[in-house]
Amino acid sequence: MDTAAHRDWQERIGQASGELATSSAPELAAPSGLRAVPGAGHVTLTWDPVPEAIGYLVHRDGTPVGQPDVDVPAVPSCRYVDTGHEGAAYSVAAVSGMEHAGPLSAEVRAAPLPPGEGAAVSIHVDAREATRELARPWAYMVGSEHLSYLLSTDESGGRPIGAELAEALRIARDELGVETVRAHAILCDDLGVYREVDGQARYDFSGVDAVYDKVTALGLRPIVELGYMPRDLAADPSKTVFGYEAIISPPKDFEAWGDLVRALVEHLAARYGVHELIDHWAFEVWNEPNLAVFWSGTPEEYFLLYDVTAAAVKNVHPDLRVGGPASAANGWVEELLDHVAESGAALDFVSTHTYGNAPLDWRPTLARHGRDVPIWWTEWGPTPTHFHGIGDGPFGATFLLHGMKSAAGRIDALAHWVVSDHFEELGKPPRLFHGGFGLLTVGNLRKPRFHALALAARLGDTELAATLGGDAGGVEAWAARHDDGRIGVLIWNGTLDQAQAGGAPELARTVTLTLDGLDGEHTLTHHRIDHDHSNVEAAWQEMGGGDWPSGEQWDRLRAAATLAEAAPAAKVRGATVTLSFELPMPGVSFIELTT
């Protein structure tokens, strides 16, 4: 994909929008108790937690473990599975802020075992052993292309953009339980929100109404990302991003910006009801202002924008929610907390973004600042890179499940970016499988990562303990039961090493699952996601591939985009059920017992 927008993006994406004074993040001690356990094809590292750490940075032979397509290499918990390497000296540092990694632990040396040696995993689930209510971090929010796309009558790949984006959002609502949608550019000029006539501001919210009426008709509510800048209000309208030239400039008049925000919120409150907004909507200030590609002003100008925006929202009603900084790669979280402590601006939620890794744990930072507010990751996914194919296959499924389980119970929202490949930031999709961000393709074919979230959504509300033994490595399990007695066990085998996204035979495992505490007869079903199952991209390649399907190819692909069963459903009886199966990497199995 080579467009002017893409070239401009590649040139600017790594540039910070400015330097901030040192934050108040504390210095932390080195972690203790680092342990390295070798397994077939991997080394599993664990260590003791460090108070106030938001994450940990693993080092291999003195160098931080990371990849070019992962924006934050630190991991949130005291466990890391290193795959794809012959062995190394490992150490780990605690992280208290994005520029605050403490000293390294003592080193331990380890190397993987040969492939096949001990490559078996046991998983035990007791249906009577409840742990907590199942958290569903995927269900609160999903990301979308700019929502004026809902009004589009154009086509991509011969498919109607607006209608299919609406259908994708409906599918997310119905099948994943998603409640809200977050998107860029509600204040861009394509919706005609703001203009000046003889120096006087003129507002027109009819375009916003058309968009949000469609969203609410789908049973969703918007998380209103307040941006980008209307041309007539921009200090420098030549500063833009994306193919649709969203203006990233600060306002020429901050008071006029505040008036616009207040007028918009007043209008939304009058149209949809102020208590509807209080209960179900929220307002996020800008998008990734810590990157020069999204904010041409200084950090100080962003914090002024935040204060003015928060005051304008609260002026409509003090119970309306406003937050930020909606930053890239965990940036400016501590800095915004420091700032609002001084300015007194409202902060009802903290939002940030990350890609290619599980999100960090900002709870210690919030506690240190004396704040108990939700943490929203309003963008998250396998990769931040447009047209990167890593998320279209089963690697994306295992990545999403790893991240969601990590986030469950500690993060209020982990919003997958985005719902649909109807997406035009750097140009419309050039072919069906182009490495798009969407859970659904153009044509609304379900990718493996959509299936992964749909299976997670099938878990019951009561989480069950799942105990793993043997050479687990990247194998994880998530179990839950429904009130009607149904039991689901979601098991996956993954890695964070993108070089192994296409598969790594040495990481394949034989899994033996034992379910105890059952009563009577059940029907057992087993669904799979891997290269050969529930993988519509592989099906397309088997059909010969190419840019876009035609005619009956769409029907064949829709049939291939469904969840695949590993075997026909079977009747099982007794208090204990045991099932053994092969689990490739990447691969997902979902075992469900119904009465």
C-alpha positions in Angstrom: 0.0 0.0 0.0 1.8 3.2 -1.2 -0.3 6.3 -0.8 0.6 9.9 0.2 -1.2 9.4 3.5 0.6 6.2 4.1 4.0 7.7 3.4 3.3 10.7 5.6 2.1 8.3 8.4 5.3 6.3 8.2 7.5 9.4 8.4 5.7 10.9 11.4 4.3 8.0 13.5 7.3 7.7 15.8 7.6 11.4 16.6 6.6 12.6 20.1 4.6 15.9 20.2 6.9 17.3 22.8 8.8 16.6 26.1 7.2 16.8 29.5 8.7 17.5 32.9 9.6 14.4 34.9 6.6 12.7 36.3 6.0 11.7 39.9 6.5 8.0 39.2 8.6 6.4 42.0 11.9 4.6 41.7 11.4 0.9 42.3 13.6 -1.9 43.6 14.8 -4.8 41.5 12.5 -7.8 41.4 13.6 -10.8 43.5 13.0 -14.5 43.1 13.5 -14.7 39.3 13.0 -18.3 38.2 13.5 -19.8 34.7 11.9 -23.1 33.9 12.7 -24.7 30.5 10.0 -26.4 28.5 9.8 -27.8 25.0 10.5 -24.8 22.7 10.3 -22.2 25.5 11.6 -20.8 28.8 9.0 -19.7 31.4 10.1 -16.9 33.6 8.4 -16.0 36.9 9.4 -13.5 39.7 8.1 -11.9 42.8 5.9 -8.8 42.6 7.3 -5.4 43.3 4.9 -2.9 45.1 3.8 0.0 42.9 5.0 -1.7 39.7 2.6 -1.2 36.7 4.6 -3.8 34.8 7.9 -5.5 34.2 10.5 -5.3 31.5 12.2 -8.6 30.6 15.7 -8.6 29.4 17.4 -11.3 27.3 21.3 -11.1 27.5 21.0 -7.6 28.8 18.7 -6.3 26.1 15.0 -5.6 26.6 12.8 -8.2 25.0 10.7 -6.5 22.3 9.6 -6.4 18.7 9.4 -3.6 16.2 5.6 -4.0 16.0 5.0 -3.9 19.8 4.8 -0.4 21.2 5.2 -1.3 24.9 7.4 -4.3 25.6 6.7 -4.4 29.3 4.3 -7.1 30.6 1.8 -6.5 33.4 2.3 -9.7 35.5 5.1 -11.6 37.0 5.3 -14.2 34.2 6.8 -14.3 30.8 7.1 -17.2 28.3 10.0 -16.7 26.0 9.8 -18.6 22.7 11.8 -18.8 19.5 15.3 -18.5 21.1 18.0 -21.0 21.9 18.7 -19.8 25.5 19.9 -16.8 27.2 20.7 -15.0 30.5 17.5 -13.5 31.7 16.8 -10.6 34.1 13.8 -8.3 34.8 13.2 -4.7 35.9 10.1 -3.3 37.5 8.3 -0.4 35.7 6.5 2.4 37.6 6.0 4.7 34.6 6.8 4.9 30.9 10.2 6.4 31.5 10.8 4.7 34.9 12.2 1.2 34.8 14.1 0.2 37.9 17.4 -1.8 38.3 17.7 -5.2 36.8 17.3 -8.4 38.9 20.0 -10.9 39.3 20.4 -13.0 36.1 19.3 -16.6 35.6 20.4 -18.6 32.6 18.1 -21.2 30.8 17.5 -22.8 27.4 14.5 -24.5 26.0 14.1 -28.3 26.0 14.2 -30.1 22.7 10.8 -30.3 20.8 8.5 -33.0 22.1 10.2 -33.5 25.4 7.6 -33.3 28.1 5.2 -31.5 25.7 2.0 -32.4 27.5 -0.3 -30.2 29.6 -2.9 -31.2 32.1 -5.9 -28.9 33.0 -8.2 -29.6 35.9 -11.5 -27.8 36.3 -13.9 -28.4 39.2 -17.5 -27.3 38.4 -18.1 -26.7 42.1 -15.0 -24.4 42.6 -16.2 -20.9 41.8 -13.6 -18.1 42.0 -15.5 -14.8 41.1 -17.9 -13.3 38.7 -16.5 -13.6 35.2 -15.1 -10.2 34.0 -15.7 -9.3 30.3 -13.3 -6.5 29.4 -14.1 -6.8 25.7 -17.8 -6.2 26.2 -17.9 -2.5 27.2 -16.3 -0.9 24.2 -15.2 -1.6 20.6 -13.4 0.7 18.2 -14.6 1.8 14.8 -13.5 3.8 11.8 -14.8 7.5 11.9 -18.5 7.1 12.3 -19.5 9.3 9.5 -18.5 6.2 7.5 -21.9 4.9 8.5 -23.4 7.4 6.1 -21.3 6.3 3.2 -22.9 5.0 0.1 -19.5 4.1 -1.5 -18.2 0.6 -1.9 -15.0 -1.3 -1.0 -14.5 -4.6 -2.9 -18.0 -4.2 -4.3 -19.5 -4.1 -0.8 -21.5 -1.2 0.6 -19.4 0.6 3.2 -22.1 2.3 5.4 -24.5 -0.7 5.5 -21.8 -3.2 6.3 -20.2 -1.1 9.0 -23.6 -0.8 10.6 -24.0 -4.5 10.4 -20.6 -5.1 11.9 -21.5 -3.0 14.9 -24.8 -4.8 15.2 -22.9 -8.2 15.2 -20.5 -6.9 17.9 -23.5 -5.9 20.0 -25.5 -9.1 19.5 -22.7 -11.7 19.5 -20.0 -10.1 21.7 -22.2 -8.2 24.1 -20.5 -4.8 23.2 -22.2 -1.8 24.7 -20.4 1.3 23.4 -18.3 2.3 20.3 -15.4 4.7 20.2 -14.3 6.4 17.0 -12.3 9.4 15.7 -13.4 12.6 14.0 -16.9 13.5 15.1 -15.8 17.2 14.8 -14.2 16.9 11.4 -15.5 19.1 8.6 -17.2 16.2 6.7 -20.0 16.6 9.3 -20.1 20.4 9.0 -20.2 20.9 12.8 -18.5 24.3 12.9 -17.9 27.2 10.6 -17.4 31.0 11.0 -19.4 33.6 9.2 -18.2 37.2 9.5 -16.1 36.1 12.5 -19.1 34.5 14.3 -19.3 30.8 15.2 -22.1 28.8 13.5 -22.9 25.3 14.8 -24.7 22.6 12.8 -25.1 19.3 14.6 -27.4 17.6 12.1 -24.5 15.4 10.8 -23.7 14.3 14.3 -27.3 13.5 14.8 -27.4 11.4 11.7 -24.4 9.4 12.9 -25.4 9.0 16.5 -29.0 8.1 15.6 -27.6 5.2 13.6 -25.4 4.1 16.5 -28.2 4.3 19.1 -30.6 2.5 16.8 -28.1 -0.4 16.8 -28.4 -0.6 20.6 -25.0 1.0 21.2 -23.9 4.2 22.8 -21.0 6.4 21.7 -17.9 7.1 23.7 -17.5 10.6 22.2 -13.9 11.2 21.2 -13.8 15.0 21.0 -11.7 15.7 17.9 -10.4 16.5 15.5 -10.3 20.3 14.9 -12.8 22.0 12.6 -11.0 24.0 9.9 -12.4 27.4 10.9 -11.3 26.9 14.5 -7.8 25.5 13.8 -4.7 27.6 14.6 -3.0 25.8 11.6 -5.5 24.0 9.4 -2.6 22.7 7.2 -1.6 20.2 9.9 -3.5 17.0 9.1 -3.5 13.2 9.4 -5.0 10.3 7.4 -6.3 10.1 4.0 -9.4 12.1 5.0 -7.1 15.0 6.3 -8.3 15.3 9.9 -6.9 18.5 11.3 -4.6 17.9 14.3 -4.0 21.5 15.2 -4.8 23.2 18.6 -7.6 25.7 18.4 -6.8 29.3 17.5 -9.1 30.3 20.4 -9.4 27.9 23.4 -12.5 29.8 24.6 -14.2 29.2 21.3 -13.3 25.5 21.5 -14.8 25.3 25.0 -18.0 27.0 23.6 -18.2 24.4 20.8 -17.8 21.5 23.2 -20.4 22.9 25.6 -22.8 23.5 22.7 -22.3 20.0 21.4 -22.9 18.4 24.8 -25.9 20.5 25.5 -27.4 19.5 22.1 -26.7 15.8 22.8 -28.3 16.1 26.2 -31.4 17.7 24.7 -31.7 15.1 21.9 -30.9 11.9 23.8 -31.6 12.9 27.4 -29.1 14.1 30.0 -29.6 11.1 32.2 -29.0 8.8 29.2 -25.7 10.6 28.7 -24.8 10.4 32.4 -25.6 6.7 32.6 -24.2 5.4 29.3 -22.1 8.0 27.4 -18.7 9.5 28.1 -16.4 12.2 26.5 -12.8 11.5 25.7 -10.4 14.4 25.1 -8.7 14.0 21.7 -6.7 11.1 20.4 -3.0 10.2 21.1 -1.9 13.8 21.7 1.5 12.5 22.7 2.3 11.8 19.1 3.1 14.6 16.7 1.1 12.8 13.9 -2.0 13.5 16.0 -1.3 16.7 17.8 0.7 19.6 16.3 0.6 21.6 19.5 2.8 21.3 22.6 2.1 19.1 25.6 1.1 22.2 27.6 -1.4 23.1 24.9 -3.0 19.6 25.2 -3.3 19.9 29.0 -5.0 23.3 28.5 -7.3 21.7 25.9 -8.1 19.0 28.5 -8.9 21.5 31.2 -11.1 23.6 28.9 -12.9 20.6 27.5 -13.5 19.0 30.9 -14.9 22.3 32.2 -17.2 22.6 29.2 -18.6 19.1 29.6 -19.1 19.5 33.3 -20.8 22.9 32.7 -23.7 21.0 31.0 -24.0 18.6 34.0 -21.5 17.7 36.7 -22.3 14.0 36.5 -21.3 13.7 32.8 -18.0 11.7 32.4 -14.9 13.1 30.9 -11.4 11.7 30.7 -8.1 11.1 28.8 -5.4 11.4 27.8 -6.3 8.8 25.1 -2.6 8.4 24.6 -0.5 6.1 22.5 1.6 3.5 24.2 0.7 4.3 27.8 2.0 7.8 27.4 1.1 10.8 29.6 -1.0 8.9 32.1 1.1 9.8 35.2 1.6 13.3 33.7 -2.2 13.9 33.3 -2.8 12.7 36.9 -0.1 15.2 38.0 -1.6 17.9 35.9 -5.2 17.6 37.1 -4.1 17.4 40.7 -2.7 20.9 40.2 -5.4 22.3 37.8 -8.4 20.8 39.5 -9.9 19.6 36.2 -12.3 16.7 36.4 -11.0 13.2 35.5 -13.7 10.5 35.5 -11.7 7.8 33.7 -8.2 7.3 32.5 -7.7 6.1 28.9 -4.7 5.0 26.9 -3.7 2.6 24.1 -1.3 -0.2 23.5 -0.7 -2.8 20.8 1.1 -6.2 20.5 1.0 -6.9 24.3 -1.3 -7.3 27.2 -2.0 -3.9 28.8 -0.1 -2.7 31.8 -1.6 -2.4 35.3 -2.1 1.3 36.2 -3.9 0.6 39.4 -0.9 1.3 41.6 -0.5 4.7 40.0 -4.1 5.6 40.5 -3.9 4.5 44.1 -0.8 6.6 44.7 -2.7 9.6 43.3 -5.7 8.8 45.5 -8.0 8.2 42.5 -10.5 5.4 42.1 -11.6 5.8 38.5 -12.1 3.3 35.6 -9.1 2.4 33.4 -10.2 2.3 29.8 -7.9 1.0 27.0 -9.8 2.7 24.1 -7.5 1.1 21.5 -5.9 -2.3 21.7 -5.0 -5.1 19.3 -2.3 -7.4 17.9 -0.5 -4.6 15.9 -0.4 -0.8 15.5 0.7 -1.2 11.9 -1.7 -0.7 9.0 -1.8 -3.5 6.5 0.1 -5.9 8.7 -1.3 -9.4 8.2 -0.5 -10.8 11.6 -4.1 -10.4 13.0 -6.0 -12.1 10.2 -5.1 -15.7 11.2 -5.2 -17.8 14.4 -2.4 -15.9 16.0 -4.8 -13.0 16.4 -7.2 -15.3 18.2 -4.7 -16.5 20.8 -3.4 -12.9 21.3 -6.8 -11.5 22.0 -7.6 -14.3 24.5 -4.3 -13.8 26.3 -4.9 -10.0 26.6 -8.5 -10.3 27.7 -7.8 -12.8 30.4 -4.9 -10.7 31.6 -7.2 -7.7 31.8 -10.1 -9.4 33.4 -10.8 -8.0 36.8 -8.3 -5.2 36.7 -9.3 -3.2 33.6 -12.8 -1.8 33.0 -12.6 -1.7 29.2 -10.2 -3.2 26.7 -11.5 -2.0 23.3 -10.4 -3.9 20.3 -9.4 -1.6 17.5 -11.5 -2.0 15.3 -14.7 -3.8 14.6 -14.6 -3.8 10.8 -12.1 -3.8 7.9 -14.3 -1.0 6.4 -11.5 1.4 7.4 -9.9 4.2 5.4 -7.3 6.0 7.6 -4.6 5.4 5.1 -6.8 4.3 2.2 -9.5 1.9 1.5 -8.8 -1.9 1.7 -6.9 -3.0 -1.4 -8.0 -6.6 -1.1 -10.1 -8.9 1.2 -7.2 -10.0 3.4 -4.9 -7.0 3.6 -3.9 -7.1 7.3 -6.8 -4.9 8.3 -7.5 -4.0 12.0 -11.1 -5.4 11.9 -12.6 -8.3 13.7 -14.7 -8.7 10.6 -13.6 -8.4 7.0 -15.1 -6.4 4.3 -18.2 -8.5 3.7 -18.4 -9.2 7.5 -16.7 -12.5 7.4 -15.7 -13.5 10.9 -11.9 -13.7 11.4 -10.4 -16.1 13.9 -10.0 -13.3 16.5 -13.8 -12.5 16.2 -14.5 -16.2 16.9 -12.1 -16.0 19.9 -14.1 -13.2 21.5 -17.4 -14.9 20.6 -16.3 -18.0 22.4 -15.2 -15.9 25.4 -18.7 -14.3 25.3 -20.2 -17.8 25.6 -18.6 -18.4 28.9 -20.9 -18.2 31.9 -21.0 -15.6 34.6 -19.4 -17.7 37.3 -15.7 -18.2 36.8 -14.2 -21.5 37.7 -10.7 -22.3 38.9 -8.6 -23.9 36.1 -5.3 -25.6 37.3 -2.6 -26.2 34.7 0.2 -28.8 35.1 2.9 -30.2 32.9 4.7 -28.2 30.2 2.2 -25.5 29.8 4.3 -22.7 28.3 1.9 -20.5 26.3 -1.1 -22.7 27.1 -3.8 -20.8 29.1 -7.3 -21.8 30.2 -10.5 -19.9 31.2 -13.5 -21.7 32.6 -16.9 -20.6 33.7 -20.4 -22.0 34.3 -23.9 -20.6 33.6 -26.8 -20.6 36.0 -28.5 -23.3 33.9 -25.6 -25.7 34.5 -23.7 -25.2 31.2 -19.9 -25.3 31.6 -17.4 -23.8 29.2 -13.6 -24.3 29.1 -11.7 -22.1 26.8 -8.1 -23.2 26.2 -5.5 -21.6 23.9 -1.9 -22.0 23.0 -0.1 -18.8 22.0 3.0 -16.7 22.0 3.9 -13.0 21.9 6.7 -13.7 19.4 5.3 -12.5 16.1 8.0 -14.3 14.2 6.1 -17.5 15.1 2.7 -16.3 14.2 2.5 -18.8 11.3 3.0 -21.7 13.7 5.7 -23.4 15.7 5.5 -27.2 15.8 7.8 -27.3 18.9 5.2 -25.4 20.8 2.3 -27.8 20.0 0.9 -29.5 23.1 -1.1 -32.6 24.0 -3.8 -31.4 26.4 -5.6 -33.6 28.9 -8.6 -31.8 30.3 -10.4 -33.2 33.4 -13.7 -31.8 34.6 -14.9 -32.7 38.0 -18.0 -32.0 40.1 -20.4 -32.9 37.4 -23.9 -34.4 37.9 -25.9 -36.5 35.4 -25.7 -36.5 31.6 -24.2 -33.8 29.5 -23.6 -33.1 25.8 -20.0 -32.3 25.0 -19.0 -30.1 22.1 -15.5 -29.1 21.0 -14.9 -26.2 18.7 -11.5 -25.2 17.4 -9.6 -22.2 15.9 -6.3 -22.9 14.3 -4.8 -23.0 10.8 -7.2 -25.7 9.6 -10.3 -24.7 11.6 -12.4 -21.6 11.8 -9.8 -19.8 9.6 -11.4 -18.0 6.7 -8.1 -16.5 5.5 -6.8 -20.0 4.9 -10.0 -21.0 3.2 -9.6 -18.0 0.8 -6.0 -19.1 0.0 -7.2 -22.6 -0.7 -9.7 -21.2 -3.1 -6.8 -19.5 -5.0 -6.7 -16.2 -3.1 -6.5 -12.9 -5.0 -7.8 -9.5 -4.3 -11.6 -9.8 -4.0 -14.1 -12.7 -4.1 -16.8 -12.7 -6.7 -20.2 -14.4 -7.0 -20.5 -17.7 -5.3 -17.0 -17.3 -3.7 -18.7 -15.1 -1.1 -21.1 -17.9 -0.2 -18.2 -20.4 0.1 -16.3 -18.0 2.3 -19.3 -17.4 4.6 -19.6 -21.1 5.1 -15.9 -21.3 5.9 -16.1 -18.3 8.3 -18.1 -20.3 10.9 -16.8 -22.0 14.0 -15.6 -25.5 13.3 -16.2 -28.5 15.5 -13.4 -30.9 16.2 -15.7 -33.9 16.4 -19.5 -34.5 16.5 -21.2 -33.7 19.8 -21.1 -36.6 22.3 -23.0 -37.7 25.4 -21.0 -38.0 28.6 -22.1 -39.2 32.0 -20.7 -39.2 35.6 -19.1 -36.9 38.0 -15.8 -36.7 36.0 -15.1 -36.2 32.3 -11.6 -36.5 30.8 -10.8 -35.4 27.2 -7.4 -35.5 25.5 -6.6 -33.6 22.3 -3.8 -32.0 20.3 -3.5 -28.2 20.5 -1.2 -26.5 18.0 0.4 -23.1 18.4 -1.4 -20.9 17.6 -4.6 -22.7 18.4 -7.8 -22.4 20.5 -10.1 -25.1 21.8 -13.5 -24.5 23.4 -15.1 -27.4 25.3 -18.7 -26.9 26.4 -20.9 -29.2 28.4 -24.6 -28.6 28.2 -27.4 -30.4 30.2 
